[in-house]
Amino acid sequence: MAFQQRLIACAAQEGADNPAAAGYALIWPVSTRTDIEAAYASALAAGNPNPGGDEAAISDQMILSAVQAELPNLPTS
């Protein structure tokens, strides 16, 4: 849940009309990006119980970069 809230904040920062809907639509494309997936796995292996909510494990910049890359791919209505 913390990761999704961070993703929604990035979508809002990027001007998404509906950041919550964008966050829902982007959760899989963003969370499965290679760098984010690797950081998450590494944090879990190190015993971090909440890598998605930990800025030290997955930085806001990592999430923002992924949102910037994926947001234009969302269908518009």
Biopython code that builds the backbone (N, CA, C, O; Angstrom):
import numpy as np
from Bio.PDB.StructureBuilder import StructureBuilder

atoms = [
    (1, "MET", "N", (0.825, -1.183, 0.000)),
    (1, "MET", "CA", (0.000, 0.000, 0.000)),
    (1, "MET", "C", (0.878, 1.259, 0.000)),
    (1, "MET", "O", (0.549, 2.236, -0.673)),
    (2, "ALA", "N", (1.956, 1.246, 0.725)),
    (2, "ALA", "CA", (2.842, 2.418, 0.771)),
    (2, "ALA", "C", (3.429, 2.701, -0.606)),
    (2, "ALA", "O", (3.535, 3.858, -1.013)),
    (3, "PHE", "N", (3.809, 1.647, -1.323)),
    (3, "PHE", "CA", (4.367, 1.834, -2.659)),
    (3, "PHE", "C", (3.329, 2.480, -3.570)),
    (3, "PHE", "O", (3.655, 3.392, -4.329)),
    (4, "GLN", "N", (2.105, 2.024, -3.501)),
    (4, "GLN", "CA", (1.056, 2.577, -4.355)),
    (4, "GLN", "C", (0.806, 4.043, -4.008)),
    (4, "GLN", "O", (0.575, 4.849, -4.910)),
    (5, "GLN", "N", (0.846, 4.404, -2.744)),
    (5, "GLN", "CA", (0.666, 5.804, -2.363)),
    (5, "GLN", "C", (1.795, 6.667, -2.916)),
    (5, "GLN", "O", (1.564, 7.792, -3.360)),
    (6, "ARG", "N", (2.992, 6.146, -2.888)),
    (6, "ARG", "CA", (4.136, 6.872, -3.453)),
    (6, "ARG", "C", (3.986, 7.014, -4.967)),
    (6, "ARG", "O", (4.310, 8.058, -5.532)),
    (7, "LEU", "N", (3.496, 5.967, -5.615)),
    (7, "LEU", "CA", (3.268, 6.003, -7.056)),
    (7, "LEU", "C", (2.194, 7.032, -7.400)),
    (7, "LEU", "O", (2.347, 7.781, -8.365)),
    (8, "ILE", "N", (1.113, 7.076, -6.627)),
    (8, "ILE", "CA", (0.046, 8.057, -6.842)),
    (8, "ILE", "C", (0.582, 9.475, -6.688)),
    (8, "ILE", "O", (0.227, 10.361, -7.465)),
    (9, "ALA", "N", (1.429, 9.690, -5.699)),
    (9, "ALA", "CA", (2.030, 11.014, -5.503)),
    (9, "ALA", "C", (2.856, 11.414, -6.721)),
    (9, "ALA", "O", (2.836, 12.575, -7.130)),
    (10, "CYS", "N", (3.568, 10.479, -7.292)),
    (10, "CYS", "CA", (4.355, 10.772, -8.502)),
    (10, "CYS", "C", (3.442, 11.080, -9.679)),
    (10, "CYS", "O", (3.733, 11.977, -10.471)),
    (11, "ALA", "N", (2.342, 10.346, -9.801)),
    (11, "ALA", "CA", (1.391, 10.609, -10.881)),
    (11, "ALA", "C", (0.792, 12.006, -10.720)),
    (11, "ALA", "O", (0.608, 12.724, -11.703)),
    (12, "ALA", "N", (0.494, 12.386, -9.492)),
    (12, "ALA", "CA", (-0.030, 13.730, -9.238)),
    (12, "ALA", "C", (1.016, 14.780, -9.593)),
    (12, "ALA", "O", (0.698, 15.798, -10.207)),
    (13, "GLN", "N", (2.244, 14.535, -9.211)),
    (13, "GLN", "CA", (3.331, 15.458, -9.519)),
    (13, "GLN", "C", (3.471, 15.659, -11.028)),
    (13, "GLN", "O", (3.813, 16.746, -11.492)),
    (14, "GLU", "N", (3.204, 14.598, -11.780)),
    (14, "GLU", "CA", (3.327, 14.663, -13.233)),
    (14, "GLU", "C", (2.063, 15.182, -13.917)),
    (14, "GLU", "O", (1.993, 15.231, -15.145)),
    (15, "GLY", "N", (1.065, 15.568, -13.121)),
    (15, "GLY", "CA", (-0.119, 16.203, -13.683)),
    (15, "GLY", "C", (-1.205, 15.271, -14.168)),
    (15, "GLY", "O", (-2.031, 15.667, -14.990)),
    (16, "ALA", "N", (-1.226, 14.043, -13.680)),
    (16, "ALA", "CA", (-2.294, 13.115, -14.072)),
    (16, "ALA", "C", (-3.649, 13.703, -13.673)),
    (16, "ALA", "O", (-3.797, 14.232, -12.572)),
    (17, "ASP", "N", (-4.629, 13.612, -14.564)),
    (17, "ASP", "CA", (-5.964, 14.137, -14.270)),
    (17, "ASP", "C", (-6.574, 13.464, -13.047)),
    (17, "ASP", "O", (-7.220, 14.118, -12.229)),
    (18, "ASN", "N", (-6.371, 12.176, -12.928)),
    (18, "ASN", "CA", (-6.868, 11.407, -11.792)),
    (18, "ASN", "C", (-5.706, 10.566, -11.274)),
    (18, "ASN", "O", (-5.519, 9.432, -11.716)),
    (19, "PRO", "N", (-4.926, 11.106, -10.345)),
    (19, "PRO", "CA", (-3.736, 10.386, -9.878)),
    (19, "PRO", "C", (-4.033, 9.006, -9.300)),
    (19, "PRO", "O", (-3.247, 8.076, -9.486)),
    (20, "ALA", "N", (-5.155, 8.862, -8.604)),
    (20, "ALA", "CA", (-5.486, 7.553, -8.020)),
    (20, "ALA", "C", (-5.727, 6.523, -9.122)),
    (20, "ALA", "O", (-5.243, 5.394, -9.037)),
    (21, "ALA", "N", (-6.475, 6.912, -10.155)),
    (21, "ALA", "CA", (-6.723, 5.992, -11.270)),
    (21, "ALA", "C", (-5.423, 5.691, -12.012)),
    (21, "ALA", "O", (-5.180, 4.553, -12.412)),
    (22, "ALA", "N", (-4.597, 6.706, -12.192)),
    (22, "ALA", "CA", (-3.304, 6.487, -12.849)),
    (22, "ALA", "C", (-2.451, 5.545, -12.018)),
    (22, "ALA", "O", (-1.803, 4.648, -12.558)),
    (23, "GLY", "N", (-2.449, 5.744, -10.703)),
    (23, "GLY", "CA", (-1.683, 4.867, -9.820)),
    (23, "GLY", "C", (-2.140, 3.425, -9.919)),
    (23, "GLY", "O", (-1.322, 2.505, -9.927)),
    (24, "TYR", "N", (-3.445, 3.231, -9.994)),
    (24, "TYR", "CA", (-3.994, 1.882, -10.140)),
    (24, "TYR", "C", (-3.558, 1.266, -11.470)),
    (24, "TYR", "O", (-3.157, 0.104, -11.527)),
    (25, "ALA", "N", (-3.641, 2.057, -12.528)),
    (25, "ALA", "CA", (-3.283, 1.560, -13.856)),
    (25, "ALA", "C", (-1.785, 1.304, -14.003)),
    (25, "ALA", "O", (-1.367, 0.446, -14.780)),
    (26, "LEU", "N", (-0.991, 2.050, -13.257)),
    (26, "LEU", "CA", (0.471, 1.961, -13.405)),
    (26, "LEU", "C", (1.144, 1.004, -12.429)),
    (26, "LEU", "O", (2.340, 0.743, -12.557)),
    (27, "ILE", "N", (0.407, 0.479, -11.464)),
    (27, "ILE", "CA", (1.059, -0.316, -10.417)),
    (27, "ILE", "C", (1.890, -1.461, -10.989)),
    (27, "ILE", "O", (3.017, -1.673, -10.541)),
    (28, "TRP", "N", (1.372, -2.199, -11.958)),
    (28, "TRP", "CA", (2.146, -3.319, -12.499)),
    (28, "TRP", "C", (3.259, -2.871, -13.432)),
    (28, "TRP", "O", (4.386, -3.348, -13.293)),
    (29, "PRO", "N", (2.993, -1.973, -14.378)),
    (29, "PRO", "CA", (4.101, -1.550, -15.242)),
    (29, "PRO", "C", (5.265, -0.917, -14.471)),
    (29, "PRO", "O", (6.427, -1.090, -14.838)),
    (30, "VAL", "N", (4.943, -0.188, -13.409)),
    (30, "VAL", "CA", (6.003, 0.462, -12.635)),
    (30, "VAL", "C", (6.697, -0.542, -11.719)),
    (30, "VAL", "O", (7.926, -0.596, -11.669)),
    (31, "SER", "N", (5.914, -1.332, -11.000)),
    (31, "SER", "CA", (6.522, -2.238, -10.015)),
    (31, "SER", "C", (7.332, -3.364, -10.642)),
    (31, "SER", "O", (8.171, -3.964, -9.970)),
    (32, "THR", "N", (7.099, -3.658, -11.905)),
    (32, "THR", "CA", (7.855, -4.728, -12.555)),
    (32, "THR", "C", (9.027, -4.217, -13.393)),
    (32, "THR", "O", (9.675, -4.995, -14.093)),
    (33, "ARG", "N", (9.300, -2.923, -13.325)),
    (33, "ARG", "CA", (10.495, -2.418, -14.008)),
    (33, "ARG", "C", (11.720, -3.044, -13.339)),
    (33, "ARG", "O", (11.740, -3.257, -12.127)),
    (34, "THR", "N", (12.702, -3.324, -14.122)),
    (34, "THR", "CA", (13.869, -4.081, -13.666)),
    (34, "THR", "C", (14.527, -3.478, -12.431)),
    (34, "THR", "O", (14.831, -4.202, -11.483)),
    (35, "ASP", "N", (14.753, -2.169, -12.424)),
    (35, "ASP", "CA", (15.446, -1.557, -11.291)),
    (35, "ASP", "C", (14.623, -1.603, -10.015)),
    (35, "ASP", "O", (15.163, -1.838, -8.934)),
    (36, "ILE", "N", (13.327, -1.382, -10.132)),
    (36, "ILE", "CA", (12.456, -1.404, -8.956)),
    (36, "ILE", "C", (12.304, -2.826, -8.435)),
    (36, "ILE", "O", (12.358, -3.056, -7.227)),
    (37, "GLU", "N", (12.118, -3.767, -9.332)),
    (37, "GLU", "CA", (11.989, -5.168, -8.925)),
    (37, "GLU", "C", (13.262, -5.655, -8.222)),
    (37, "GLU", "O", (13.186, -6.349, -7.208)),
    (38, "ALA", "N", (14.415, -5.294, -8.755)),
    (38, "ALA", "CA", (15.690, -5.701, -8.150)),
    (38, "ALA", "C", (15.887, -5.056, -6.783)),
    (38, "ALA", "O", (16.346, -5.712, -5.848)),
    (39, "ALA", "N", (15.545, -3.781, -6.663)),
    (39, "ALA", "CA", (15.682, -3.093, -5.376)),
    (39, "ALA", "C", (14.750, -3.708, -4.336)),
    (39, "ALA", "O", (15.132, -3.873, -3.178)),
    (40, "TYR", "N", (13.552, -4.039, -4.740)),
    (40, "TYR", "CA", (12.583, -4.659, -3.846)),
    (40, "TYR", "C", (13.087, -6.018, -3.362)),
    (40, "TYR", "O", (13.052, -6.308, -2.166)),
    (41, "ALA", "N", (13.551, -6.839, -4.287)),
    (41, "ALA", "CA", (14.058, -8.172, -3.935)),
    (41, "ALA", "C", (15.267, -8.077, -3.023)),
    (41, "ALA", "O", (15.393, -8.846, -2.070)),
    (42, "SER", "N", (16.148, -7.144, -3.308)),
    (42, "SER", "CA", (17.340, -6.958, -2.476)),
    (42, "SER", "C", (16.958, -6.535, -1.055)),
    (42, "SER", "O", (17.526, -7.025, -0.079)),
    (43, "ALA", "N", (16.002, -5.632, -0.952)),
    (43, "ALA", "CA", (15.566, -5.178, 0.371)),
    (43, "ALA", "C", (14.903, -6.311, 1.148)),
    (43, "ALA", "O", (15.128, -6.454, 2.350)),
    (44, "LEU", "N", (14.096, -7.108, 0.478)),
    (44, "LEU", "CA", (13.484, -8.264, 1.151)),
    (44, "LEU", "C", (14.542, -9.232, 1.645)),
    (44, "LEU", "O", (14.463, -9.735, 2.766)),
    (45, "ALA", "N", (15.533, -9.489, 0.802)),
    (45, "ALA", "CA", (16.608, -10.410, 1.182)),
    (45, "ALA", "C", (17.396, -9.889, 2.370)),
    (45, "ALA", "O", (17.942, -10.670, 3.149)),
    (46, "ALA", "N", (17.458, -8.574, 2.511)),
    (46, "ALA", "CA", (18.180, -7.960, 3.629)),
    (46, "ALA", "C", (17.317, -7.857, 4.882)),
    (46, "ALA", "O", (17.769, -7.354, 5.910)),
    (47, "GLY", "N", (16.073, -8.334, 4.799)),
    (47, "GLY", "CA", (15.206, -8.349, 5.967)),
    (47, "GLY", "C", (14.308, -7.131, 6.105)),
    (47, "GLY", "O", (13.690, -6.940, 7.152)),
    (48, "ASN", "N", (14.224, -6.307, 5.075)),
    (48, "ASN", "CA", (13.349, -5.135, 5.119)),
    (48, "ASN", "C", (11.903, -5.612, 4.983)),
    (48, "ASN", "O", (11.555, -6.221, 3.971)),
    (49, "PRO", "N", (11.052, -5.349, 5.980)),
    (49, "PRO", "CA", (9.679, -5.833, 5.914)),
    (49, "PRO", "C", (8.762, -5.002, 5.013)),
    (49, "PRO", "O", (7.651, -5.434, 4.706)),
    (50, "ASN", "N", (9.210, -3.819, 4.585)),
    (50, "ASN", "CA", (8.359, -2.942, 3.784)),
    (50, "ASN", "C", (9.173, -2.164, 2.753)),
    (50, "ASN", "O", (9.256, -0.939, 2.838)),
    (51, "PRO", "N", (9.766, -2.842, 1.793)),
    (51, "PRO", "CA", (10.597, -2.142, 0.815)),
    (51, "PRO", "C", (9.842, -1.099, 0.005)),
    (51, "PRO", "O", (10.420, -0.081, -0.374)),
    (52, "GLY", "N", (8.578, -1.331, -0.264)),
    (52, "GLY", "CA", (7.792, -0.390, -1.045)),
    (52, "GLY", "C", (7.559, 0.937, -0.353)),
    (52, "GLY", "O", (7.306, 1.948, -1.006)),
    (53, "GLY", "N", (7.643, 0.936, 0.945)),
    (53, "GLY", "CA", (7.455, 2.163, 1.710)),
    (53, "GLY", "C", (8.747, 2.787, 2.171)),
    (53, "GLY", "O", (8.732, 3.821, 2.839)),
    (54, "ASP", "N", (9.855, 2.185, 1.829)),
    (54, "ASP", "CA", (11.162, 2.624, 2.317)),
    (54, "ASP", "C", (11.933, 3.347, 1.217)),
    (54, "ASP", "O", (12.361, 2.732, 0.240)),
    (55, "GLU", "N", (12.104, 4.645, 1.382)),
    (55, "GLU", "CA", (12.825, 5.470, 0.410)),
    (55, "GLU", "C", (14.256, 4.990, 0.216)),
    (55, "GLU", "O", (14.826, 5.164, -0.861)),
    (56, "ALA", "N", (14.838, 4.393, 1.239)),
    (56, "ALA", "CA", (16.213, 3.895, 1.130)),
    (56, "ALA", "C", (16.276, 2.638, 0.251)),
    (56, "ALA", "O", (17.318, 2.343, -0.333)),
    (57, "ALA", "N", (15.183, 1.912, 0.158)),
    (57, "ALA", "CA", (15.152, 0.699, -0.661)),
    (57, "ALA", "C", (14.778, 1.025, -2.112)),
    (57, "ALA", "O", (15.462, 0.617, -3.050)),
    (58, "ILE", "N", (13.701, 1.753, -2.269)),
    (58, "ILE", "CA", (13.228, 2.181, -3.593)),
    (58, "ILE", "C", (13.042, 3.685, -3.504)),
    (58, "ILE", "O", (12.152, 4.167, -2.804)),
    (59, "SER", "N", (13.867, 4.409, -4.199)),
    (59, "SER", "CA", (13.834, 5.867, -4.080)),
    (59, "SER", "C", (12.623, 6.458, -4.802)),
    (59, "SER", "O", (12.070, 5.867, -5.729)),
    (60, "ASP", "N", (12.239, 7.639, -4.344)),
    (60, "ASP", "CA", (11.170, 8.357, -5.016)),
    (60, "ASP", "C", (11.551, 8.636, -6.468)),
    (60, "ASP", "O", (10.693, 8.622, -7.350)),
    (61, "GLN", "N", (12.823, 8.887, -6.714)),
    (61, "GLN", "CA", (13.274, 9.163, -8.069)),
    (61, "GLN", "C", (13.100, 7.939, -8.962)),
    (61, "GLN", "O", (12.762, 8.081, -10.137)),
    (62, "MET", "N", (13.324, 6.753, -8.432)),
    (62, "MET", "CA", (13.105, 5.536, -9.211)),
    (62, "MET", "C", (11.639, 5.429, -9.621)),
    (62, "MET", "O", (11.327, 5.121, -10.771)),
    (63, "ILE", "N", (10.751, 5.684, -8.674)),
    (63, "ILE", "CA", (9.323, 5.600, -8.960)),
    (63, "ILE", "C", (8.928, 6.697, -9.941)),
    (63, "ILE", "O", (8.203, 6.441, -10.903)),
    (64, "LEU", "N", (9.400, 7.913, -9.704)),
    (64, "LEU", "CA", (9.074, 9.032, -10.581)),
    (64, "LEU", "C", (9.541, 8.772, -12.009)),
    (64, "LEU", "O", (8.804, 9.035, -12.960)),
    (65, "SER", "N", (10.741, 8.266, -12.163)),
    (65, "SER", "CA", (11.252, 7.967, -13.510)),
    (65, "SER", "C", (10.380, 6.935, -14.211)),
    (65, "SER", "O", (10.111, 7.050, -15.407)),
    (66, "ALA", "N", (9.945, 5.937, -13.473)),
    (66, "ALA", "CA", (9.081, 4.904, -14.049)),
    (66, "ALA", "C", (7.719, 5.487, -14.423)),
    (66, "ALA", "O", (7.176, 5.172, -15.482)),
    (67, "VAL", "N", (7.171, 6.331, -13.557)),
    (67, "VAL", "CA", (5.887, 6.965, -13.851)),
    (67, "VAL", "C", (6.018, 7.862, -15.083)),
    (67, "VAL", "O", (5.140, 7.861, -15.946)),
    (68, "GLN", "N", (7.087, 8.613, -15.169)),
    (68, "GLN", "CA", (7.296, 9.483, -16.329)),
    (68, "GLN", "C", (7.364, 8.675, -17.621)),
    (68, "GLN", "O", (6.884, 9.124, -18.662)),
    (69, "ALA", "N", (7.948, 7.503, -17.557)),
    (69, "ALA", "CA", (8.068, 6.652, -18.747)),
    (69, "ALA", "C", (6.736, 5.984, -19.103)),
    (69, "ALA", "O", (6.438, 5.790, -20.281)),
    (70, "GLU", "N", (5.945, 5.635, -18.104)),
    (70, "GLU", "CA", (4.735, 4.850, -18.338)),
    (70, "GLU", "C", (3.469, 5.684, -18.468)),
    (70, "GLU", "O", (2.529, 5.253, -19.134)),
    (71, "LEU", "N", (3.413, 6.838, -17.868)),
    (71, "LEU", "CA", (2.184, 7.653, -17.865)),
    (71, "LEU", "C", (1.701, 7.973, -19.281)),
    (71, "LEU", "O", (0.496, 7.912, -19.527)),
    (72, "PRO", "N", (2.582, 8.311, -20.218)),
    (72, "PRO", "CA", (2.088, 8.592, -21.570)),
    (72, "PRO", "C", (1.462, 7.377, -22.257)),
    (72, "PRO", "O", (0.743, 7.537, -23.244)),
    (73, "ASN", "N", (1.718, 6.174, -21.760)),
    (73, "ASN", "CA", (1.163, 4.955, -22.364)),
    (73, "ASN", "C", (-0.255, 4.643, -21.915)),
    (73, "ASN", "O", (-0.895, 3.746, -22.464)),
    (74, "LEU", "N", (-0.756, 5.378, -20.916)),
    (74, "LEU", "CA", (-2.114, 5.125, -20.435)),
    (74, "LEU", "C", (-3.130, 5.606, -21.470)),
    (74, "LEU", "O", (-2.943, 6.647, -22.100)),
    (75, "PRO", "N", (-4.197, 4.843, -21.637)),
    (75, "PRO", "CA", (-5.234, 5.312, -22.561)),
    (75, "PRO", "C", (-5.919, 6.549, -21.980)),
    (75, "PRO", "O", (-6.064, 6.680, -20.764)),
    (76, "THR", "N", (-6.327, 7.429, -22.844)),
    (76, "THR", "CA", (-7.063, 8.625, -22.416)),
    (76, "THR", "C", (-8.543, 8.404, -22.691)),
    (76, "THR", "O", (-8.922, 7.660, -23.594)),
    (77, "SER", "N", (-9.361, 9.063, -21.896)),
    (77, "SER", "CA", (-10.797, 8.904, -22.116)),
    (77, "SER", "C", (-11.447, 10.221, -22.437)),
    (77, "SER", "O", (-12.658, 10.275, -22.652)),
]
sb = StructureBuilder()
sb.init_structure("model")
sb.init_model(0)
sb.init_chain("A")
sb.init_seg("    ")
for serial, (resi, resn, name, xyz) in enumerate(atoms, 1):
    if name == "N":
        sb.init_residue(resn, " ", resi, " ")
    sb.init_atom(name, np.array(xyz, "f"), 0.0, 1.0, " ", f" {name:<3s}", serial, name[0])
structure = sb.get_structure()
